[in-house]
Structures are given as structure tokens and as C-alpha cells.
């Protein structure tokens, strides 16, 4: 998904040479130097009514470097120091965007709920619904995403992709493990991992054959040690990997569906 789908908030502005220099350094991609200038301003002007906007700029600079923890802290400070509800909602939306980028979806949705409860302007309310849907999509919560988007867009193609995502046939992790318990490798094959299934079958089959051969030759102690320390370990690992294969299959299929939905959302956002 294009970063513009998320990182498209408003641009805070503030006056004064340090802030102008910070903005210039940010535009040049020199984020550390920009942060230094912003923090210099905050140090010398802690009581300035515009410090919320400065903290916002700090958060944007940290976010541009992928420093999510520092960016979240800066956006929280900006939200706390905002001088009016509209600015507070704007900063909080950018905080939610950063939390989504950091894959902290539940906290992002909490911030978005706070925004909607504040009854912001129509533009900010729509963006909150949009971001809430994006968080749900990343969590593969298709019906919740559809509900959030209901008041954002009525696009039929988007609705079809949400419907298709909801109808994805996922694999049962429990069934995959049971199948591999009964017949080594069967769970992996069920989950679409044919190579892993064949490997499990051959490995467990070979180890089982060697154990049985030792018993037939009268080497009972060797057979017992072989079974306990070697065969049992790989047999249990076979069932565990079958569950992993099913989880991996479900994750891949859900991710494909999410990417298709987010791609359509990007197209809607890019449409004039």
C-alpha cells in the first residue's frame, strides 16, 4: 500500500527562525537536524501557545525515519498541548496513523474513537472512519472494516473485495495437526505445503523404519532410545509444523485480500 494512503495529514506551521530552519532541514531530508531545531525552540519557548504544533513537527520528523516510539511520544505531547479541539483532533489522527504504521492497531483505534467522540469537522470525522477501517483491514476484521467504511464510501468494487475477503476458505490449524498426527506430512499437504509434507513423510518414515528394524534385530534398548530421543522428537515436530503451515496459509491468503482492499482504497483516495 502506498504510504500516501496513511501519511496524508495536514502540515503544521509555526513562526520564528528556528522553526523556519527546522522546516527547511525537514524538506531537505535532514530529519535529525530538523528535530534539533524544533527541540531548541521548545527549550527556549516552553510556554509558547504554539508548542503543540512544534511537537507535531517533531513527530512527523521521527515518523519519516521509522522511529515509531519517539514519533508516538511527540504526537501524544502535541495532542495534550493543543489549544483547541480541532487541532487536538488533527494531531490525534496523525498519532493514529503512526500507531497503524507501527502495527499497534488496537491503540490506533482507541485514539480514533476519541476523535469521533469529540464530534470534529466533517472532514476529520471522515478521515477517522477511514483510518479506523484501515486498522480493521490490517487485522483482517472484514465486517468491522465494512461498517466503518459505510459512511465513507459506497464503492461497489470495494464492497465486492470485502465480500470476497470474508468468504476466504481458511485452513483449520487443529485439523492440520490432527492429520499429521495420524499420518506424518498429511497436515502440511492439507495446508498447501507439499514440499514440507513430503519431507515430513520421508523423514518420519525413515526414522520409524530404523526403529522397527532395531526391534526386529533384537536391539531393544537401542530401539527404545532411538524412539524416545530421535523419532518422537521429529514426530512431534511434524505435527507442530503442520499447524504452522496452516497458520502461514491463512496469513498469506488474508494478506492478499487485505492488499486488494487497500489497493482499491488507494484508488478511491486518488480519484479527484
Secondary structure, DSSP 8 states (H G I E B T S, - for coil): --GGGTS--------SHHHHHHHHHHHTT-HHHHHHHHHHHHHH-TT-TTHHHHHHHHHHHHHHTT-HHHHHHHHHHHHHH-SSHHHHHHHHHHHHHHHHHTT-HHHHHHHHHHHHHTT--HHHHHHHHHHHHHHHHHTT-HHHHHHHHTTT---HHHHHHHHHHHT-----HHHHHHHHHHSTTHHHHHTT-HHHHHHHHHHHHHHHHHHHHHHHTT-HHHHHHHIIIIIHHHHHHHHHHHHHHHHHHHHHHHHHHHHHHHHHHHHHHH--
